[in-house]
Amino acid sequence: MRGLLWRNALALTTFAAFVIFLSLQAVFGWQVRNEELTEAGRSADGFLGYLSSGHFVEAVFENWESEFLQMGAYVLLTAYLVQVGSPESKPLDGHDRAEDHPTKATTKSPRWSRRKDWRYLVYRNSLSLCLFGFFALSFLAHLLGGTAAYNEEQALRTGAPPISAVGFLGTSEFWFQSMQNWQSEFLAVGTLVVLSIVLRQHGSPQSKPVTAAHSQTGA
C-alpha cells in the first residue's frame, strides 16, 4: 500500500487539493448566495439545492473552462514553438523525438502508437484533443450555468424575463467572465516559460538543473 501511494503521490495530492478547495468553494458560495437571497427578501437555499444553482455551476465551470484552454493550448503550442533557454520548450532544432514515430515503437508501446493508420493520427494528438474536449464541455457548462445565474440575478433585482443560453452568449457579461480568466491563464504560462530561463527549482522536472546554463533549452 505504501508503494502504491508513493508511486501516485503527485496525482493523489493534486486531486485531494481539488476536492478540498471545491468543497470549500461550495460552502462559501452557498453562504454568499444566501446572503444575497436574504437581502432580496427571499428564502435561503438548502446546500444541495445550491449545488445545482446557476451561481455555483457558473463559478465552477468558468474556471475549468480557462484551465483546460490553457493546458490544451500550451500542449499544442509547445509542439510547434520554441523558447530559447526555457525547459518548457523543445530543443531549438525543432526536431521531433524519434520515439514520436511508429517506426520506433516497441511491443511495450501503446497499441494505437504502433498503428500506421487513422488510429496513430488520433493517438499522437490525443492529449491536446482530450484537453480541448474538456474545454468545450466546460465552456458549454459555463454558458448554461451562467445563463441560469444571470436569470436568477435579473429576477432578484428587476424582475426581468429570463433569456436563453444563445441570448446570454451574446452578452458582454458572458465574455467578460471568460476573458478575465483566459488572460490570467496565459499570463501564468508565459511567466513560467520566461522565469524558468534564469530561475531554478531543485528537484523539479519543470526546472532545468540548478547548474545548467541560462541558454540551455529543454528539460
VOGUKOL-941602 format. One record per residue (C-alpha): residue in one letter; chain; x negated, y negated, z negated. Coordinates in steps of 0.001 Angstrom, whole numbers. Layout:
BEGIN
<"A" "A" <X Y Z>>
...
***
This chain:
BEGIN
<"M" "A" <0 0 0>>
<"R" "A" <-2828 -2396 -833>>
<"G" "A" <-4375 -1703 2553>>
<"L" "A" <-1102 -2414 4370>>
<"L" "A" <-607 -5708 2568>>
<"W" "A" <-4219 -6746 3109>>
<"R" "A" <-4101 -5974 6849>>
<"N" "A" <-923 -8033 7268>>
<"A" "A" <-1574 -10749 4692>>
<"L" "A" <-1581 -13653 7157>>
<"A" "A" <1802 -12826 8700>>
<"L" "A" <3372 -11916 5340>>
<"T" "A" <2183 -15149 3735>>
<"T" "A" <3394 -17395 6545>>
<"F" "A" <6804 -15720 6783>>
<"A" "A" <7178 -15763 2998>>
<"A" "A" <6462 -19502 3028>>
<"F" "A" <9032 -19883 5821>>
<"V" "A" <11734 -18136 3766>>
<"I" "A" <10934 -20174 658>>
<"F" "A" <10974 -23530 2447>>
<"L" "A" <14082 -22690 4484>>
<"S" "A" <15877 -21728 1273>>
<"L" "A" <14828 -24970 -398>>
<"Q" "A" <15918 -26927 2673>>
<"A" "A" <19338 -25278 2429>>
<"V" "A" <19689 -26108 -1275>>
<"F" "A" <18609 -29733 -969>>
<"G" "A" <20539 -30226 2264>>
<"W" "A" <23657 -28877 558>>
<"Q" "A" <23228 -31407 -2234>>
<"V" "A" <22734 -34254 250>>
<"R" "A" <25777 -33214 2256>>
<"N" "A" <27989 -33004 -824>>
<"E" "A" <26848 -36449 -1926>>
<"E" "A" <27966 -37781 1465>>
<"L" "A" <31311 -35967 1201>>
<"T" "A" <31909 -37251 -2321>>
<"E" "A" <31154 -40842 -1261>>
<"A" "A" <33705 -40433 1555>>
<"G" "A" <36323 -39132 -873>>
<"R" "A" <36205 -35562 468>>
<"S" "A" <35859 -32311 -1455>>
<"A" "A" <32412 -30791 -1711>>
<"D" "A" <31332 -27843 449>>
<"G" "A" <30517 -24447 -1033>>
<"F" "A" <26959 -23284 -413>>
<"L" "A" <27905 -20536 2068>>
<"G" "A" <30180 -22940 3886>>
<"Y" "A" <27332 -25424 4138>>
<"L" "A" <25108 -22857 5871>>
<"S" "A" <27484 -22838 8849>>
<"S" "A" <27908 -26607 8922>>
<"G" "A" <26566 -28843 11672>>
<"H" "A" <24489 -30696 9071>>
<"F" "A" <22429 -27585 8275>>
<"V" "A" <22339 -25999 11748>>
<"E" "A" <21193 -29216 13390>>
<"A" "A" <18463 -29852 10813>>
<"V" "A" <17057 -26324 11180>>
<"F" "A" <17107 -25935 14929>>
<"E" "A" <15917 -29390 15939>>
<"N" "A" <12692 -28480 14129>>
<"W" "A" <12484 -24939 15510>>
<"E" "A" <13018 -26346 18980>>
<"S" "A" <9977 -28622 18736>>
<"E" "A" <7783 -25942 17178>>
<"F" "A" <8456 -23408 19930>>
<"L" "A" <7993 -26083 22598>>
<"Q" "A" <4648 -26986 21045>>
<"M" "A" <3395 -23409 20834>>
<"G" "A" <4661 -22399 24273>>
<"A" "A" <3156 -25470 25923>>
<"Y" "A" <-112 -25012 24032>>
<"V" "A" <-461 -21371 25073>>
<"L" "A" <242 -22282 28692>>
<"L" "A" <-1940 -25402 28816>>
<"T" "A" <-4947 -23636 27308>>
<"A" "A" <-4690 -21027 30059>>
<"Y" "A" <-5496 -23703 32671>>
<"L" "A" <-7080 -26751 30987>>
<"V" "A" <-10366 -27106 29113>>
<"Q" "A" <-11712 -29471 26481>>
<"V" "A" <-15473 -29685 26086>>
<"G" "A" <-16608 -28910 22562>>
<"S" "A" <-13302 -27546 21286>>
<"P" "A" <-12892 -23960 20019>>
<"E" "A" <-9262 -24243 21153>>
<"S" "A" <-10435 -24336 24777>>
<"K" "A" <-11505 -21581 27151>>
<"P" "A" <-15154 -21825 28344>>
<"L" "A" <-15919 -24694 30706>>
<"D" "A" <-16490 -22372 33675>>
<"G" "A" <-12748 -21752 33533>>
<"H" "A" <-13103 -18075 34357>>
<"D" "A" <-10582 -15603 33002>>
<"R" "A" <-11781 -12808 30766>>
<"A" "A" <-12445 -9552 32578>>
<"E" "A" <-10024 -7843 30189>>
<"D" "A" <-7203 -10007 31565>>
<"H" "A" <-7176 -7988 34792>>
<"P" "A" <-5700 -4487 35232>>
<"T" "A" <-8960 -3180 36693>>
<"K" "A" <-10449 -3375 33182>>
<"A" "A" <-7551 -1598 31472>>
<"T" "A" <-8228 1474 29365>>
<"T" "A" <-5989 4204 28034>>
<"K" "A" <-5644 2152 24844>>
<"S" "A" <-4386 -901 26735>>
<"P" "A" <-642 -1683 26534>>
<"R" "A" <1246 318 29159>>
<"W" "A" <2501 -2652 31167>>
<"S" "A" <-1011 -4149 31311>>
<"R" "A" <-2131 -1090 33288>>
<"R" "A" <500 -1561 35989>>
<"K" "A" <-83 -3244 39346>>
<"D" "A" <3498 -4347 39982>>
<"W" "A" <6006 -6874 38567>>
<"R" "A" <5617 -5453 35070>>
<"Y" "A" <1994 -6583 34959>>
<"L" "A" <3010 -10086 36083>>
<"V" "A" <5633 -10271 33331>>
<"Y" "A" <3354 -8849 30663>>
<"R" "A" <426 -11133 31480>>
<"N" "A" <2710 -14120 30840>>
<"S" "A" <4853 -12557 28118>>
<"L" "A" <3617 -14715 25230>>
<"S" "A" <4455 -18058 26845>>
<"L" "A" <7701 -16649 28276>>
<"C" "A" <8788 -15489 24814>>
<"L" "A" <7902 -18795 23163>>
<"F" "A" <9729 -20817 25813>>
<"G" "A" <12663 -18431 25450>>
<"F" "A" <12796 -19192 21725>>
<"F" "A" <12555 -22892 22606>>
<"A" "A" <15549 -22609 24938>>
<"L" "A" <17629 -20794 22298>>
<"S" "A" <16647 -23321 19627>>
<"F" "A" <17441 -26200 21998>>
<"L" "A" <20916 -24757 22544>>
<"A" "A" <21458 -24179 18808>>
<"H" "A" <20286 -27739 18094>>
<"L" "A" <22731 -29051 20690>>
<"L" "A" <25673 -27110 19248>>
<"G" "A" <24770 -27844 15643>>
<"G" "A" <24100 -31480 16488>>
<"T" "A" <27475 -31776 18187>>
<"A" "A" <29208 -30410 15093>>
<"A" "A" <27206 -32696 12796>>
<"Y" "A" <27929 -35734 14978>>
<"N" "A" <31636 -34988 14983>>
<"E" "A" <31649 -34409 11222>>
<"E" "A" <29892 -37736 10642>>
<"Q" "A" <32175 -39637 13003>>
<"A" "A" <35241 -38145 11317>>
<"L" "A" <33962 -39234 7907>>
<"R" "A" <33067 -42773 8967>>
<"T" "A" <35508 -43835 11644>>
<"G" "A" <37956 -41008 12262>>
<"A" "A" <36878 -40972 15923>>
<"P" "A" <37928 -37943 18022>>
<"P" "A" <35326 -35186 18477>>
<"I" "A" <33120 -34958 21560>>
<"S" "A" <31933 -31876 23438>>
<"A" "A" <28414 -30465 23487>>
<"V" "A" <27981 -31857 27003>>
<"G" "A" <29062 -35235 25708>>
<"F" "A" <26593 -35074 22821>>
<"L" "A" <23830 -34052 25244>>
<"G" "A" <24284 -37418 26931>>
<"T" "A" <23966 -39454 23730>>
<"S" "A" <20900 -41319 22555>>
<"E" "A" <21303 -39611 19175>>
<"F" "A" <20543 -36148 20540>>
<"W" "A" <17438 -37223 22434>>
<"F" "A" <16251 -39386 19549>>
<"Q" "A" <16357 -36320 17316>>
<"S" "A" <14428 -34265 19881>>
<"M" "A" <11784 -36856 20762>>
<"Q" "A" <10944 -37683 17155>>
<"N" "A" <9983 -34025 16707>>
<"W" "A" <8389 -33397 20094>>
<"Q" "A" <5991 -36335 19842>>
<"S" "A" <4759 -35267 16411>>
<"E" "A" <4075 -31703 17571>>
<"F" "A" <1883 -32797 20462>>
<"L" "A" <106 -35306 18224>>
<"A" "A" <-738 -32461 15808>>
<"V" "A" <-2023 -30215 18619>>
<"G" "A" <-4098 -32975 20200>>
<"T" "A" <-5551 -33884 16815>>
<"L" "A" <-6585 -30261 16183>>
<"V" "A" <-8178 -29989 19639>>
<"V" "A" <-10241 -33164 19173>>
<"L" "A" <-11164 -32848 15488>>
<"S" "A" <-12332 -29248 15968>>
<"I" "A" <-15071 -30547 18283>>
<"V" "A" <-17003 -32106 15387>>
<"L" "A" <-15392 -30699 12238>>
<"R" "A" <-15566 -27141 10890>>
<"Q" "A" <-13737 -24785 8549>>
<"H" "A" <-15866 -21962 7223>>
<"G" "A" <-14341 -18553 7902>>
<"S" "A" <-11507 -19731 10162>>
<"P" "A" <-11181 -18380 13735>>
<"Q" "A" <-9637 -21750 14634>>
<"S" "A" <-13017 -23356 13992>>
<"K" "A" <-16416 -22996 15630>>
<"P" "A" <-19169 -21583 13411>>
<"V" "A" <-20440 -24167 10937>>
<"T" "A" <-23865 -24305 12639>>
<"A" "A" <-22524 -24447 16222>>
<"A" "A" <-23390 -27427 18410>>
<"H" "A" <-20666 -30008 18988>>
<"S" "A" <-20861 -29253 22715>>
<"Q" "A" <-20149 -25529 22269>>
<"T" "A" <-16808 -24824 23868>>
<"G" "A" <-14584 -21892 22899>>
<"A" "A" <-14332 -19983 19632>>
***
